[in-house]
């Protein structure tokens, strides 16, 4: 396998992980365009997402420590409710549970045809969230209730369909539950840390005994590139997602779906 493939997909992952456009969908499309498919490709696409997620750990390290009760003086003096590990657990258990149960079926969806559909359906869901958002009761992530965390966790199940987008489904879910766009985005990025750690660990345990030395180098290149690119982009993208309406990203998804349909379904037939 060419290391250029690992580099290109790593860049794509780092740039798209924090936008509601589906990094997995982009990697599937790119992989099929470069004839990089199969079980090893699917594992690679999962594993390098952890590299991008580590950028969130770097950016949110104070918030991560606070989840474990380690607070600085400023946060200790801050009044009001605070996000805790229970919120995170409530938010990630639904997707992790169903993801494990249906893991073999989910892998069958790693193809451009299914990504096209999920890009469109996910875009419509995001537009509905913008149009139907109720009054905001949680302006910041610390104001998110357990009920809202559960609702966001249930909408995260939609992201098991490659191309739907984890951030897209959860930010839209948070808005429908009464959180601000920014609060939902912050909560989404924090939830991604344990989810991708668990999923990546499972994938590596399942496939490590079939990997060669070349595979390890290939995976490391993609992992490091996705981390570096995400680290450079994450601060800007997190602010961007918190400010821009989801409808803007929905239109991008529709255009991408049309382009993928034209390339894979029409031109390659």
TAQUICOR-V469122 format. One record per residue. RES is the residue in three letters. PHI is phi in whole degrees, 0 to 359 (* if undefined). PSI is psi as a letter, one per 40 degrees, with the letter a starting at -180 (* if undefined). Layout:
BEGIN
res = <RES/RES>
phi = <PHI/PHI>
psi = <PSI/PSI>
END
This chain:
BEGIN
res = <UNK/UNK/UNK/UNK/UNK/UNK/UNK/UNK/UNK/UNK/UNK/UNK/UNK/UNK/UNK/UNK/UNK/UNK/UNK/UNK/UNK/UNK/UNK/UNK/UNK/UNK/UNK/UNK/UNK/UNK/UNK/UNK/UNK/UNK/UNK/UNK/UNK/UNK/UNK/UNK/UNK/UNK/UNK/UNK/UNK/UNK/UNK/UNK/UNK/UNK/UNK/UNK/UNK/UNK/UNK/UNK/UNK/UNK/UNK/UNK/UNK/UNK/UNK/UNK/UNK/UNK/UNK/UNK/UNK/UNK/UNK/UNK/UNK/UNK/UNK/UNK/UNK/UNK/UNK/UNK/UNK/UNK/UNK/UNK/UNK/UNK/UNK/UNK/UNK/UNK/UNK/UNK/UNK/UNK/UNK/UNK/UNK/UNK/UNK/UNK/UNK/UNK/UNK/UNK/UNK/UNK/UNK/UNK/UNK/UNK/UNK/UNK/UNK/UNK/UNK/UNK/UNK/UNK/UNK/UNK/UNK/UNK/UNK/UNK/UNK/UNK/UNK/UNK/UNK/UNK/UNK/UNK/UNK/UNK/UNK/UNK/UNK/UNK/UNK/UNK/UNK/UNK/UNK/UNK/UNK/UNK/UNK/UNK/UNK/UNK/UNK/UNK/UNK/UNK/UNK/UNK/UNK/UNK/UNK/UNK/UNK/UNK/UNK/UNK/UNK/UNK/UNK/UNK/UNK/UNK/UNK/UNK/UNK/UNK/UNK/UNK/UNK/UNK/UNK/UNK/UNK/UNK/UNK/UNK/UNK/UNK/UNK/UNK/UNK/UNK/UNK/UNK/UNK/UNK/UNK/UNK/UNK/UNK/UNK/UNK/UNK/UNK/UNK/UNK/UNK/UNK/UNK/UNK/UNK/UNK/UNK/UNK/UNK/UNK/UNK/UNK/UNK/UNK/UNK/UNK/UNK/UNK/UNK/UNK/UNK/UNK/UNK/UNK/UNK/UNK/UNK/UNK/UNK/UNK/UNK/UNK/UNK/UNK/UNK/UNK/UNK/UNK/UNK/UNK/UNK/UNK/UNK/UNK/UNK/UNK/UNK/UNK/UNK/UNK/UNK/UNK/UNK/UNK/UNK/UNK/UNK/UNK/UNK/UNK/UNK/UNK/UNK/UNK/UNK>
phi = <*/287/293/296/295/298/295/297/292/298/296/300/297/298/282/254/302/259/252/282/236/77/293/297/300/296/292/297/298/296/298/292/295/258/59/255/225/105/297/294/296/295/295/301/295/280/297/289/296/295/300/292/296/299/297/293/300/297/287/255/301/294/294/296/296/297/299/261/83/261/238/276/299/297/287/294/277/283/282/94/292/225/297/224/295/294/302/297/298/300/285/259/299/303/290/296/296/291/297/290/296/253/303/290/284/297/297/290/268/280/210/303/300/286/295/304/296/291/300/289/297/297/297/295/300/293/294/301/297/293/281/251/299/283/300/283/248/229/286/242/299/292/268/293/273/297/296/294/298/293/296/298/297/291/289/294/303/300/286/293/277/306/105/286/92/295/292/298/292/281/294/298/298/296/295/292/272/103/265/287/299/293/296/296/295/300/296/300/292/292/297/295/297/292/297/289/295/293/296/295/301/296/298/290/297/283/239/299/286/259/277/261/300/296/297/298/297/301/296/295/299/298/297/294/297/297/294/295/296/295/297/288/260/299/299/295/291/296/294/296/296/290/260/280/291/295/298/297/289/297/297/298/299/296/295/298/300/295/294/293/300/298/285/276/266/264/288/271/285>
psi = <h/h/e/d/d/d/d/d/d/d/d/d/d/d/d/e/d/e/i/f/e/g/d/d/d/d/d/d/d/d/d/d/d/e/f/g/i/a/d/d/d/d/d/d/d/d/d/e/d/d/d/d/d/d/d/d/d/d/d/f/d/d/d/d/d/d/d/e/e/h/i/i/d/d/d/d/e/h/i/i/i/i/h/a/d/d/d/d/d/d/d/d/d/d/d/d/d/d/d/d/d/f/d/d/d/d/d/e/e/g/i/d/d/d/d/d/d/d/d/d/d/d/d/d/d/d/d/d/d/d/d/e/h/a/h/h/e/g/d/i/d/e/e/h/i/d/d/d/d/d/d/d/d/d/d/d/d/d/e/d/h/h/e/d/h/d/d/d/d/d/d/d/d/d/d/d/e/e/i/i/d/d/d/d/d/d/d/d/d/d/d/d/d/d/d/d/d/d/d/d/d/d/d/d/d/d/e/d/e/e/i/i/d/d/d/d/d/d/d/d/d/d/d/d/d/d/d/d/d/d/d/d/d/d/d/d/d/d/d/d/d/d/d/i/i/d/d/d/d/d/d/d/d/d/d/d/d/d/d/d/d/d/d/d/d/d/d/e/*>
END
